[in-house]
Amino acid sequence: MTYVALSPKFQIVIPKGVRKALNLVAGQRMEARVVGDHVELVPELPITSIRGMCRGINTDVPNDPEVNQGRGL
């Protein structure tokens, strides 16, 4: 188990082993959640991380003829 200390400015340093295990990088944003009597830090994932999540979904959308009127399309 790894322990960290809270600085006088209310900051903590995430230990190197934890950073490596979660692939955290400097400047990465995190959500701080209060869960019961403890705090959870949840890394914010880039939008590109969901690429391919809905593989196989039909993405064909028919054109709306009303939208295309007056645009020379």
N, C-alpha and C positions, 0 to 999 in steps of 0.2 A: 504494500500500500504506500502511495506517495502522498506526502503532506506538503502544503504550501502555506506561506504566511501572508497575511493582509498587511500591506504597507500603510504608513500614515496617510497616504493619499488614496486609500481604499483600492489599491491595485494589487493584482496577483501575477505571478509569472507561471505560465503553464510549463511544466517540466518537459525536457527534450524528448523523453520516451513517449510521453502522451502526444506531443506535437507530431512526432514521426508516425505513431500508430494511427492517428486520425488525418494525416497529411495536411496539417494546418500550416498556413503561411502567414508571414508578417503582414499586418494590415487587413487580414480577413475579418469580416464582420461576423458577430455571433449574437444570438438571441439569448438573453438572460431570463430564465424562468424560475419562479419560486414554486417549488413542489413540496408541499407539507412543510417540513422544517429544514429544507436544504435548497441550494441553488443549482440549477442545471444550466450549462452553457451549451447551446446548440449551434453548430456552425451553419451559416447561411450558405446554401449551395448555389452555384451559378446556374442560370436558366438553361445553359447547354447540357447540364447534367440530366435533364429529363428527356433528351433527344432519344427517340426510339421507344419511349414508354408505351405509346399507343400503336405499336407496330400492327399492321393489318387492318387498321380502321380505314373506311372509305373516305377519301378526302375530295372526291369529285363533287363539286357544287355547281348546279346549273346557273347560267347567267340569268339575272333578273332583267327582262326586257325594259321595264320602266326605268331602271337605273341607267341603261345605256342610251336612252333617247336624248337627243340634243347634244351629244358629245361626238357625233360623227363616227360612232363605232358600228 
